[in-house]
Amino acid sequence: MEQKQNLSIPVAIVLAGALIGGALFFIGRTDTPTTNTNTPTVAQKDIPAVTSADHIIGSIDAPIVIVEYTDLECPFCKQFDGTMKQVVKAYGGKVAWVVRNFPLQQLHPNAPKIALGAECAAALGGNATYFKFIDSVFTQAPINTFFDITKLTVTAEGVGVDAKKFNACVIAGTYQDKISKEFNDAVAAGGQGTPFSVAITKDGKQYPIPGSQPLEQLKTIIDGILAGK
C-alpha cells in the first residue's frame, strides 16, 4: 500500500531542482564530482549526536562512530554496507557503525517505503532485527537491481517480525517523521548524495565522509582520525 512521503518541502524542492538542472552529483560516487555553479549550497552543521535510539553495530562508546545516512535502493549504499561490515570487524571495537535514513525518492521511488519498513522492523524486533531486515533487502536486490516492494511484508516475516503488526506500522506511517528528520539532518550537514557518512570521535569532532569509499581509503581516514591528525 502506497505511503505518503512527508519530506521537508524546502529540502525536496532544492533536491528536485538540483536533479532537473543536472547539478546534483551522481549519488554515491567516490570520485571528485565536476564543479557546477548551479549546485545548491546547503547549510553545513553537525549531525545530531548518537544515542541509544540509533541503529548501531558496535559500542556507542567506541573511539569512532561512523554514522551512515543511507538510501536502501542506492547501489552505492549496498556496496558501502559490505565495506562497513569489514571496517567494524577489522577495528575490533574501535569503530562502531550507525545507520540513519536518507532516501532519495526522486531517484529511488520505493526507498522511503523500504526505510519505513526497516524502522517498523526495528521497532517490533529490536536493533539486530533492523540490520537483518536491511541485509535481506540487499540480498534480494543486490547492486544494480531493485527490491520488489510487494515483498516488504514477507521480508519482515523472514527476520521474525509479526506480519500483522508490521503492516499496521507501515500503513500508519508511524516512523515517517523520524525518516524525514534524518533526511533533513543529512542535507543540512552537507549530504548531496548517498551514502553520506560522518565519523564522530569521543570528543565530539565530526568528519564528513562522502560517497562509497573503498575499504583501504576508509581505513586511511579512520587511521588518521585515531592518530589525531
HUURPE-V886541 format. One line per field, one symbol per residue. ss: DSSP state (H for helix, E for strand, C for the rest). phi: phi as a letter, one per 20 degrees, with the letter a starting at -180 (. if undefined). psi: psi as a letter, one per 20 degrees, with the letter a starting at -180 (. if undefined). A space follows every 10 residues. Layout:
ss=???
phi=???
psi=???
This chain:
ss=CCCCCCCCHH HHHHHHHHHH HCCCCCCCCC CCCCCCCCCC CCCCCCCCCC CCCCEEECCC CCCEEEEEEE CCCCHHHHHH HHHHHHHHHH CCCCEEEEEE ECCCCCCCCC HHHHHHHHHH HHHHHCHHHH HHHHHHHHHH CCCCCCCCHH HHHHHHHHCC CCHHHHHHHH HHCCCHHHHH HHHHHHHHCC CCCCCEEEEE ECCCCEEEEE CCCCHHHHHH HHHHHHCCC
phi=.fdfddfggg ffffffffff emeefggnfd effffbfeff edfdbffgff cfefecdoef efgcdeedec dfdfffffff gffffffgff elnecdcddc ebfeffecge gfffffffff fffecogffg ffffffgfff cfgmcdffff efffffffdn efffffffff ffmgdfffff ffgfffffeo fdadfccced efenfccfcf meffgfffff ffffffene
psi=pqqqolqpgg ghgggghggg ikhpqppjqi rpqpppiipp pqporqqqqp riiqoqpapi jqhppoopoq ojiphhhggh ghghhhgggh jliiprpppr plpnhhhnhi ghhggggghh gghhirghhg hhghggghgh mapjrqpohi jgghgghhjj ppgghghggg hikhjhhggg ghghggghij pjrqqpqppp rhjjqpoqnq rnprghghhg gghgghik.
